[in-house]
Amino acid sequence: MADIYQQLREQVLQARDGGHKLNIVGGGSKAFMGREADADAGTLDVGEHSGIVEYHPVELVLTVRAGTPLSEIEATLAEQGQALHFEPPHISETSTIGGTLACNLSGPARPWSGSVRDQVLGVRLLNGKGEHLRFGGQVMKNVAGYDVSRLQAGAMGTLGVMTEISLKVMPKPAASMTLVQEMAMDEVIHYMNSRAAESKPITGACWVDGKVYLRLSGARSAVEATAEKWSGEVMENGDHFWQQVQDMQHEFFAGNDVPLWRFSIGSTASNPELEGSWFIDWAGSQRWFRGAGELQQMEPLARAAGGQVSLFRGGDRSGEVMHHQPEALKTIQRRIKNAFDPDNIFNPGRLYSWL
């Protein structure tokens, strides 16, 4: 654990004075995401800027340095019977909280427990001028205008270097149970949405390899009562299955030979007609597709389903990998980028070629 803020700030100022670019790196577990990093840029390593700054279990608030590994955070929370309810994916043992927020990654419980973006209370940010800014705080409150803390979710480091992050934490559920049954893909969308609409303790709904999995979590009495009413067999080692899904360690995600596409679409939309294999998560609102294709081929299918698509892993990453944005949104994003990083130092082109 170390506070290397001054070292990070000096590197930013040197890059600005010298007209250099910087690729921000934490644990390095998500280097495959986004467009290819600028080969001519230097490396700003945030991985050593780690450690828990403050933790108030009674107030359900945690503040950590951005390079803190997820494993360290979760071990500390577990001692108090608490957890990060957005279930951050441990892509590898080196995965950090800063990278998780920068890439806006959340696990299977996201539709019911919220995303990492929803649970961020505040951040400290080193901008392109070398200024150390604080946004948000350590309490839950409404905000007006841009919520800068939440703007970091999915920005992939293009707005600055996060140094500290304050998060809301929650108690662990008392009980958890997984129901599994065989079901065809053309039936599962309606089934999962019907179950998700009921007032039951559901915290996970996915489909893969011809089987649908429903996770129930909460008070033991509620979990057991629901399991008795719903169909499906109780799955042994259900927690292990969901951990694999959360960490993208399920066999569906193995290998990089075939591109992995992420569709974020309407939960009730029909599945896009593509030749390949599918993993349907979040009760239908997140759908993973493994198969060859081009972004311009995928985007119309995503729009027809009420959402967007991105090339998550593999494939050609020299071009655009994120869904194209309307000109009005491009203008807003460029203005925000210019306000935080006027010299375009941080992660140039990592999110979009034009940013």
C-alpha positions as CSV (number, residue, x, y, z in Angstrom):
1,M,0.0,0.0,0.0
2,A,1.4,3.4,-1.0
3,D,0.4,7.0,-1.8
4,I,2.4,8.0,-4.9
5,Y,0.2,10.9,-5.9
6,Q,3.1,13.3,-6.1
7,Q,5.0,11.0,-8.4
8,L,1.9,10.7,-10.6
9,R,1.4,14.5,-10.7
10,E,5.1,15.1,-11.6
11,Q,4.8,12.6,-14.5
12,V,1.7,14.4,-15.8
13,L,3.3,17.8,-15.6
14,Q,6.4,16.5,-17.4
15,A,4.3,15.0,-20.2
16,R,2.4,18.3,-20.6
17,D,5.6,20.4,-20.7
18,G,7.2,18.0,-23.2
19,G,4.1,17.5,-25.4
20,H,4.0,13.8,-24.7
21,K,1.0,11.4,-24.3
22,L,0.4,8.9,-21.5
23,N,-1.3,5.5,-21.4
24,I,-2.8,5.0,-17.9
25,V,-2.3,1.5,-16.5
26,G,-3.4,0.0,-13.2
27,G,-3.4,-3.8,-12.9
28,G,-3.2,-4.3,-16.7
29,S,-6.0,-6.9,-16.6
30,K,-8.2,-4.9,-19.1
31,A,-5.6,-3.9,-21.6
32,F,-7.6,-5.8,-24.2
33,M,-10.5,-3.3,-24.0
34,G,-11.0,-0.3,-26.2
35,R,-8.9,0.6,-29.2
36,E,-5.2,-0.2,-29.4
37,A,-3.1,1.9,-27.1
38,D,-0.9,4.6,-28.6
39,A,2.4,2.9,-29.1
40,D,4.3,6.2,-28.9
41,A,2.8,7.2,-25.6
42,G,4.5,6.7,-22.2
43,T,3.1,4.7,-19.4
44,L,1.5,6.2,-16.3
45,D,1.4,3.3,-13.8
46,V,-1.2,3.8,-11.1
47,G,-0.9,0.2,-9.8
48,E,1.3,1.2,-6.9
49,H,-1.1,3.9,-5.8
50,S,-3.1,1.6,-3.6
51,G,-4.6,1.1,-0.2
52,I,-7.8,1.8,1.8
53,V,-8.0,5.4,2.8
54,E,-11.2,5.3,4.9
55,Y,-13.8,2.6,5.7
56,H,-16.9,3.3,7.8
57,P,-18.9,0.0,8.0
58,V,-21.8,1.6,9.9
59,E,-22.1,4.3,7.3
60,L,-21.6,1.8,4.4
61,V,-18.9,4.0,2.8
62,L,-15.5,3.0,1.6
63,T,-12.7,5.2,0.1
64,V,-9.8,3.6,-1.6
65,R,-6.9,4.6,-3.9
66,A,-7.5,3.8,-7.5
67,G,-4.8,1.2,-7.8
68,T,-6.2,-1.0,-5.0
69,P,-6.8,-4.6,-6.1
70,L,-10.4,-5.8,-5.9
71,S,-9.3,-8.8,-3.9
72,E,-8.0,-6.6,-1.1
73,I,-11.1,-4.5,-1.0
74,E,-13.5,-7.5,-0.9
75,A,-11.4,-9.2,1.8
76,T,-11.7,-6.1,4.0
77,L,-15.5,-5.8,3.4
78,A,-16.0,-9.5,4.0
79,E,-14.7,-9.1,7.6
80,Q,-17.7,-6.9,8.2
81,G,-20.2,-9.0,6.3
82,Q,-20.3,-6.5,3.5
83,A,-19.6,-6.5,-0.2
84,L,-19.6,-4.4,-3.4
85,H,-23.1,-5.2,-4.7
86,F,-22.3,-4.4,-8.3
87,E,-20.1,-7.5,-8.3
88,P,-17.0,-6.2,-10.1
89,P,-15.4,-8.7,-12.5
90,H,-12.0,-10.1,-11.4
91,I,-10.6,-10.3,-15.0
92,S,-7.3,-11.4,-13.3
93,E,-5.8,-11.3,-9.8
94,T,-4.4,-7.8,-10.6
95,S,-7.8,-6.2,-11.4
96,T,-8.2,-2.8,-9.6
97,I,-11.1,-0.7,-8.6
98,G,-9.8,2.2,-10.8
99,G,-9.8,0.0,-13.9
100,T,-13.3,-1.4,-13.0
101,L,-14.8,2.1,-12.8
102,A,-12.9,3.4,-15.9
103,C,-14.2,0.5,-18.0
104,N,-17.7,0.6,-16.3
105,L,-17.8,-3.1,-15.5
106,S,-20.5,-4.7,-13.3
107,G,-21.4,-8.3,-12.7
108,P,-24.6,-10.5,-12.9
109,A,-26.6,-8.5,-10.3
110,R,-26.4,-5.2,-12.2
111,P,-30.1,-5.0,-13.1
112,W,-31.1,-5.4,-9.5
113,S,-28.3,-4.0,-7.4
114,G,-27.0,-1.3,-9.7
115,S,-23.8,-0.7,-11.6
116,V,-20.4,0.5,-10.5
117,R,-21.5,3.9,-11.8
118,D,-24.5,3.9,-9.5
119,Q,-22.5,3.2,-6.4
120,V,-19.7,5.8,-6.8
121,L,-20.1,8.6,-4.3
122,G,-17.0,10.6,-5.2
123,V,-13.6,10.6,-6.8
124,R,-10.3,12.5,-6.7
125,L,-8.9,13.2,-10.1
126,L,-5.6,14.4,-11.5
127,N,-6.5,16.4,-14.6
128,G,-4.3,17.2,-17.7
129,K,-3.1,20.5,-16.0
130,G,-1.7,18.6,-13.0
131,E,-4.5,19.8,-10.7
132,H,-5.8,17.4,-8.1
133,L,-9.6,17.9,-8.0
134,R,-12.3,16.4,-5.8
135,F,-15.7,15.6,-7.0
136,G,-18.7,14.2,-5.1
137,G,-18.1,13.1,-1.5
138,Q,-18.7,10.3,0.9
139,V,-22.5,10.7,1.3
140,M,-25.4,9.9,-1.0
141,K,-26.9,13.1,-2.4
142,N,-28.5,14.6,-5.5
143,V,-26.4,16.5,-7.9
144,A,-27.0,19.2,-10.5
145,G,-25.2,19.5,-13.9
146,Y,-22.5,17.0,-14.8
147,D,-21.9,14.3,-12.1
148,V,-18.1,14.2,-12.7
149,S,-17.7,11.2,-10.5
150,R,-20.0,9.1,-12.6
151,L,-18.6,10.5,-15.8
152,Q,-15.5,8.4,-15.1
153,A,-17.6,5.2,-15.6
154,G,-16.7,4.0,-19.1
155,A,-14.4,7.0,-19.9
156,M,-11.4,4.6,-20.0
157,G,-9.1,7.1,-18.4
158,T,-9.6,9.8,-21.1
159,L,-10.7,12.5,-18.6
160,G,-7.8,12.2,-16.1
161,V,-6.1,10.0,-13.6
162,M,-8.4,8.8,-10.8
163,T,-6.4,8.8,-7.5
164,E,-9.2,8.0,-5.0
165,I,-12.7,6.6,-5.2
166,S,-15.5,6.6,-2.6
167,L,-18.1,3.9,-2.9
168,K,-21.3,2.8,-1.3
169,V,-21.1,-0.8,0.1
170,M,-23.9,-3.1,1.2
171,P,-24.4,-6.1,3.5
172,K,-24.0,-9.5,2.1
173,P,-27.2,-11.4,1.5
174,A,-28.1,-14.0,4.2
175,A,-28.8,-16.8,1.7
176,S,-28.3,-17.6,-2.0
177,M,-29.7,-20.3,-4.2
178,T,-29.6,-21.0,-8.0
179,L,-32.3,-22.7,-10.0
180,V,-31.4,-24.2,-13.4
181,Q,-33.4,-25.8,-16.2
182,E,-33.1,-26.5,-19.9
183,M,-34.8,-24.0,-22.2
184,A,-34.5,-23.0,-25.8
185,M,-33.0,-19.6,-26.6
186,D,-36.2,-18.4,-28.4
187,E,-38.2,-19.0,-25.2
188,V,-35.8,-17.7,-22.5
189,I,-36.1,-13.9,-23.1
190,H,-39.8,-14.0,-22.2
191,Y,-39.2,-16.4,-19.3
192,M,-36.4,-14.3,-17.7
193,N,-38.3,-11.1,-18.0
194,S,-41.4,-12.6,-16.5
195,R,-39.5,-13.8,-13.5
196,A,-37.6,-10.5,-13.2
197,A,-40.9,-8.6,-13.1
198,E,-42.1,-10.5,-10.0
199,S,-41.5,-9.2,-6.5
200,K,-39.0,-11.9,-5.6
201,P,-35.4,-11.9,-4.4
202,I,-33.8,-12.4,-7.8
203,T,-30.2,-11.2,-8.3
204,G,-29.2,-13.1,-11.4
205,A,-30.7,-14.4,-14.7
206,C,-28.7,-15.7,-17.5
207,W,-28.8,-18.3,-20.3
208,V,-26.0,-20.3,-21.9
209,D,-25.7,-23.7,-23.7
210,G,-29.4,-24.4,-23.6
211,K,-29.9,-23.8,-19.9
212,V,-31.3,-20.9,-17.9
213,Y,-30.0,-20.0,-14.5
214,L,-31.8,-17.9,-11.9
215,R,-30.1,-16.7,-8.7
216,L,-32.1,-15.9,-5.6
217,S,-30.4,-13.9,-2.8
218,G,-31.7,-12.3,0.3
219,A,-33.4,-13.4,3.5
220,R,-33.4,-17.2,3.8
221,S,-37.2,-17.4,4.2
222,A,-37.8,-15.4,1.0
223,V,-35.2,-17.4,-1.0
224,E,-36.6,-20.7,0.0
225,A,-40.2,-19.7,-0.5
226,T,-39.5,-18.5,-4.0
227,A,-37.5,-21.6,-4.9
228,E,-40.5,-23.7,-3.9
229,K,-42.8,-21.8,-6.3
230,W,-40.5,-21.5,-9.3
231,S,-39.5,-24.3,-11.6
232,G,-36.0,-25.6,-12.0
233,E,-33.6,-27.8,-10.1
234,V,-31.5,-26.4,-7.2
235,M,-27.9,-26.2,-8.6
236,E,-25.0,-27.5,-6.5
237,N,-22.1,-25.0,-6.4
238,G,-24.3,-22.3,-7.7
239,D,-22.1,-19.6,-6.1
240,H,-19.1,-21.0,-8.1
241,F,-21.1,-20.7,-11.3
242,W,-22.0,-17.1,-10.7
243,Q,-18.4,-16.3,-9.7
244,Q,-17.3,-17.6,-13.1
245,V,-19.9,-15.5,-14.8
246,Q,-18.9,-12.4,-12.8
247,D,-15.2,-12.8,-13.5
248,M,-15.7,-13.8,-17.2
249,Q,-14.0,-17.1,-16.4
250,H,-16.9,-19.2,-17.8
251,E,-15.8,-21.4,-20.7
252,F,-17.9,-19.3,-23.0
253,F,-15.4,-16.4,-22.6
254,A,-12.3,-18.6,-23.0
255,G,-9.9,-17.9,-25.9
256,N,-9.4,-14.9,-28.1
257,D,-9.5,-16.5,-31.5
258,V,-13.1,-15.5,-32.2
259,P,-14.2,-11.9,-31.5
260,L,-16.4,-11.3,-28.5
261,W,-19.2,-8.7,-29.0
262,R,-21.3,-7.1,-26.3
263,F,-24.8,-6.1,-27.1
264,S,-26.5,-3.7,-24.5
265,I,-30.1,-3.8,-25.7
266,G,-33.7,-3.9,-24.6
267,S,-34.3,-6.8,-22.3
268,T,-37.4,-7.9,-24.1
269,A,-36.0,-7.5,-27.7
270,S,-35.7,-10.4,-30.0
271,N,-32.2,-11.8,-30.3
272,P,-30.2,-10.4,-33.2
273,E,-30.0,-12.9,-36.0
274,L,-26.3,-13.8,-36.2
275,E,-24.4,-17.0,-36.8
276,G,-22.4,-17.8,-33.7
277,S,-22.7,-18.6,-30.0
278,W,-24.6,-16.5,-27.4
279,F,-24.5,-15.9,-23.7
280,I,-27.5,-13.9,-22.5
281,D,-27.2,-12.1,-19.1
282,W,-28.9,-9.5,-17.1
283,A,-32.4,-11.0,-17.9
284,G,-31.8,-10.2,-21.5
285,S,-30.4,-6.7,-21.5
286,Q,-26.7,-7.8,-21.9
287,R,-26.0,-10.3,-24.6
288,W,-22.6,-11.6,-25.5
289,F,-22.0,-12.9,-29.0
290,R,-19.0,-14.9,-30.3
291,G,-18.5,-14.7,-34.0
292,A,-16.9,-12.9,-36.9
293,G,-18.3,-9.7,-38.1
294,E,-17.8,-5.9,-38.6
295,L,-19.0,-3.1,-36.4
296,Q,-21.0,-1.6,-39.2
297,Q,-22.8,-4.9,-39.6
298,M,-23.6,-5.2,-35.8
299,E,-24.8,-1.6,-35.2
300,P,-28.0,-1.8,-37.2
301,L,-29.0,-5.0,-35.3
302,A,-28.3,-3.3,-32.0
303,R,-30.3,-0.2,-32.9
304,A,-33.2,-2.3,-34.0
305,A,-33.1,-4.0,-30.6
306,G,-33.1,-0.6,-28.8
307,G,-29.4,-0.4,-27.8
308,Q,-25.8,-0.4,-28.7
309,V,-23.0,-2.9,-29.4
310,S,-19.2,-2.9,-28.9
311,L,-16.3,-5.1,-29.8
312,F,-15.3,-6.2,-26.3
313,R,-12.4,-8.5,-27.0
314,G,-10.4,-9.7,-30.0
315,G,-10.9,-8.7,-33.6
316,D,-9.5,-5.6,-35.3
317,R,-8.9,-3.0,-32.7
318,S,-7.1,-0.5,-34.9
319,G,-10.5,0.9,-36.0
320,E,-13.5,1.9,-33.9
321,V,-14.7,-0.7,-31.4
322,M,-17.5,1.3,-29.7
323,H,-20.9,2.0,-31.1
324,H,-20.8,5.2,-33.2
325,Q,-22.2,8.3,-31.5
326,P,-24.4,11.1,-32.9
327,E,-22.7,14.3,-33.7
328,A,-24.4,16.1,-30.9
329,L,-23.0,13.7,-28.3
330,K,-19.5,13.8,-30.0
331,T,-19.5,17.6,-29.5
332,I,-20.4,17.3,-25.8
333,Q,-17.8,14.6,-25.2
334,R,-15.1,16.7,-26.9
335,R,-16.0,19.7,-24.8
336,I,-15.8,17.6,-21.6
337,K,-12.5,16.1,-22.7
338,N,-11.1,19.6,-23.5
339,A,-12.1,20.8,-20.0
340,F,-10.3,18.1,-18.2
341,D,-7.4,17.3,-20.6
342,P,-6.9,20.2,-23.0
343,D,-3.6,18.9,-24.3
344,N,-5.0,15.4,-25.0
345,I,-2.5,13.7,-22.8
346,F,-4.5,10.8,-21.3
347,N,-5.2,7.6,-23.3
348,P,-5.4,9.3,-26.7
349,G,-7.8,7.4,-29.0
350,R,-8.4,4.6,-26.6
351,L,-12.2,5.1,-26.4
352,Y,-12.8,6.6,-29.9
353,S,-10.4,7.6,-32.7
354,W,-11.7,11.2,-32.5
355,L,-11.3,11.6,-28.7
